[in-house]
């Protein structure tokens, strides 16, 4: 028996329907076959997280037990990482023994531990003849604390150091890392006027670091903009007063003294104006909010946190208007 011939129009319609069904049922398979697989534009927003900052309790004349306690308390909420702003007080010895002791303590952290240098760690160090030994001690700290591309702690966090660039191979303490679409970075800005020295011929360390920090900040803002980061967080020892009101006297007691933070303040302000995300600067100096709960002060898209408490927990909420908020920590002001 002969089969009935299929009408050509009917056959074409059936073929078209089958093709449409296949395309709707297996878009991922089709994309994989053609090499055009892409992330969905409807992908969920980045999840919130928290990190902890230790506010350098040793600089207020307290013993190592305060630092050990701050590390333990800051780790209890299981933050993504912890940043310690300084390793020793100015009146403690600048010895290899003490440096190694603090390295071992910070390395015991259950979370990734980032160490941001303080001026008290190196700027006031003297040699046996009573002369400044700051540069040699700074280099020693770099050898002990910043030997590779990882944080301290029992869990490691991969970081990128400025020293990975041949031109700035000495500046290993400046590091950046990304977490949850936020760029975090340390920058060496000592609290004592950025270690600017007025004596003639003795300011090479400041001038060289100024060049390195200028390149570092340019790289950070460029990277944050290119990667469309929600925010950029900078950890330092000194407060460059980026959020201070215009015309405010930054050195009211030293009218003839050069402001060692002037250039970095101008650069951060200028680049922050062009950046679409939030910028948060965190230091451990005693500011106007030294008593009571730590608080972020905002000026436009730039926030500033004087962390005079032993430690604080910072919550990051992608999509929120403020992005950063203080959620917990020790608000007890040092005595």
Residue pairs with C-beta under 8 A, 6 or more apart in sequence:
22 30
23 30
28 37
31 37
31 38
45 318
45 319
46 180
46 181
46 230
46 318
47 180
47 318
48 180
48 315
48 316
48 317
48 318
49 79
49 80
49 179
49 180
49 315
49 316
50 77
50 79
50 80
50 313
50 314
50 315
50 316
50 327
51 79
51 80
51 81
51 82
51 83
51 179
51 184
51 313
51 314
51 316
52 74
52 75
52 77
52 79
52 81
52 82
52 83
52 111
52 311
52 312
52 313
52 314
52 329
53 74
53 82
53 83
53 85
53 235
53 282
53 305
53 307
53 311
53 312
53 314
54 67
54 70
54 71
54 74
54 82
54 83
54 84
54 85
54 310
54 311
55 70
55 85
55 284
55 307
55 308
55 309
55 310
55 311
55 312
56 84
56 85
56 86
56 118
56 120
56 237
56 284
57 66
57 67
57 70
57 310
57 334
58 64
58 66
58 67
58 86
58 87
58 88
58 89
58 92
58 120
59 86
59 89
59 90
59 118
59 120
59 284
60 89
60 334
60 335
61 89
61 91
62 89
62 334
64 102
64 105
66 310
67 84
67 102
67 105
68 105
69 310
70 310
70 311
70 330
71 82
71 84
71 105
71 106
71 108
71 109
71 113
73 310
73 311
73 329
73 330
74 82
74 311
74 313
74 329
75 82
75 109
75 110
75 111
77 313
77 328
78 110
78 111
79 111
79 313
80 111
80 112
80 179
80 180
81 111
81 112
81 113
81 114
81 151
81 153
81 157
81 177
81 179
82 109
82 111
82 112
82 113
82 114
82 153
83 113
83 114
83 115
83 116
83 184
83 186
83 235
83 282
84 106
84 113
84 114
84 115
84 116
85 116
85 118
85 235
85 236
85 237
85 282
85 283
85 284
85 307
86 116
86 117
86 118
86 120
86 121
86 237
86 284
87 99
87 102
87 103
87 106
87 115
87 117
87 118
87 121
87 141
87 145
88 94
88 98
88 99
88 102
88 120
88 121
89 120
90 119
90 120
90 124
92 98
94 122
94 125
94 126
94 133
94 137
96 140
96 144
99 140
99 141
99 144
99 145
100 144
103 144
103 145
103 152
106 113
106 115
106 152
106 153
107 113
107 152
107 153
107 154
108 154
109 152
109 153
109 154
110 153
110 154
110 155
111 153
111 155
112 151
112 152
112 153
112 155
112 156
112 157
113 151
113 152
113 153
114 151
114 152
114 157
114 159
114 175
114 177
114 184
114 186
114 235
115 145
115 146
115 152
116 173
116 186
116 235
116 236
116 237
117 138
117 141
117 173
117 186
117 188
117 190
117 237
118 190
118 191
118 237
118 284
119 190
119 191
119 192
119 195
119 237
119 238
120 191
120 237
121 137
121 141
122 134
122 137
122 138
122 141
122 190
123 134
123 190
123 192
123 195
124 134
124 192
125 132
125 133
125 134
125 136
125 137
126 132
126 133
127 133
127 136
132 202
134 195
134 205
135 205
138 205
139 170
141 173
142 163
142 170
142 172
142 173
145 152
145 173
146 161
146 163
146 172
146 173
146 175
147 172
149 158
149 159
149 160
149 161
149 164
150 156
150 157
150 158
150 159
151 157
151 158
151 159
151 177
157 177
157 179
158 177
159 175
159 176
159 177
160 175
160 176
160 177
161 171
161 172
161 174
161 175
162 168
162 171
162 172
162 174
162 175
162 212
162 215
162 216
162 219
163 169
163 170
163 171
163 172
163 174
165 215
167 215
168 174
168 212
168 215
168 216
170 212
171 188
171 209
171 212
171 216
173 186
173 188
174 185
174 186
174 187
174 188
174 212
174 213
174 216
175 185
175 186
176 183
176 184
176 185
176 186
176 220
176 223
177 183
177 184
177 185
178 184
178 227
178 229
180 230
180 316
180 318
181 227
181 228
181 229
181 230
181 318
182 229
182 230
182 231
182 232
182 233
182 316
182 318
182 323
183 220
183 223
183 224
183 227
183 229
183 231
183 232
183 233
184 232
184 233
184 235
185 216
185 220
185 232
185 233
185 234
185 235
186 234
186 235
186 236
187 213
187 216
187 217
187 234
187 235
187 236
188 209
188 213
188 236
188 237
189 213
189 236
189 237
189 238
189 240
189 261
189 264
190 237
190 238
191 237
191 238
191 239
191 283
191 285
192 238
193 238
193 251
193 257
193 258
193 259
193 260
193 261
194 206
194 238
194 240
194 260
194 261
194 264
195 205
195 206
195 209
195 260
196 203
196 206
196 258
196 260
197 203
197 206
198 257
198 258
206 260
210 263
210 264
213 264
214 263
214 264
214 267
217 264
217 267
217 268
217 271
218 267
218 271
220 232
220 234
221 232
221 271
221 272
221 274
221 275
223 229
224 231
224 232
224 275
224 277
225 274
225 275
225 276
229 277
230 277
230 278
230 318
230 323
231 277
231 278
231 279
231 280
231 316
231 323
231 324
232 275
232 277
232 278
232 279
232 280
233 279
233 280
233 281
233 282
233 324
234 268
234 279
234 280
234 281
234 282
235 282
235 283
236 281
236 282
236 283
237 283
237 284
237 285
238 261
238 283
238 285
239 261
239 281
239 283
239 285
239 287
239 304
239 306
240 261
240 264
240 265
240 268
240 281
241 248
241 250
241 261
241 265
242 265
242 268
242 269
242 272
242 281
242 299
242 302
242 304
243 281
243 297
243 298
243 299
243 302
243 303
243 304
244 250
250 259
250 261
251 257
251 259
268 279
268 281
268 302
269 302
272 279
272 300
272 301
272 302
273 300
275 301
277 301
277 323
278 301
278 302
278 303
278 322
278 323
278 324
279 301
279 302
279 303
280 296
280 302
280 303
280 304
280 305
280 323
280 324
281 302
281 303
281 304
281 305
282 304
282 305
282 307
282 314
283 304
283 305
283 306
283 307
284 306
284 307
284 308
285 306
285 308
286 306
286 308
286 334
287 306
287 308
288 306
289 295
289 297
289 306
289 308
290 306
290 308
290 333
291 333
292 331
292 333
293 326
293 331
294 305
294 306
294 307
294 308
294 309
294 312
294 326
294 329
294 331
295 305
295 326
296 303
296 304
296 305
296 322
296 324
296 325
296 326
297 303
297 304
297 305
298 304
303 324
305 312
305 314
305 326
308 333
308 334
309 329
309 330
309 331
309 332
309 333
310 329
310 330
310 332
310 334
311 329
311 330
312 326
312 328
312 329
312 330
312 331
313 326
313 327
313 328
313 329
314 324
314 325
314 326
314 327
315 324
315 325
315 326
315 327
316 323
316 324
317 323
317 325
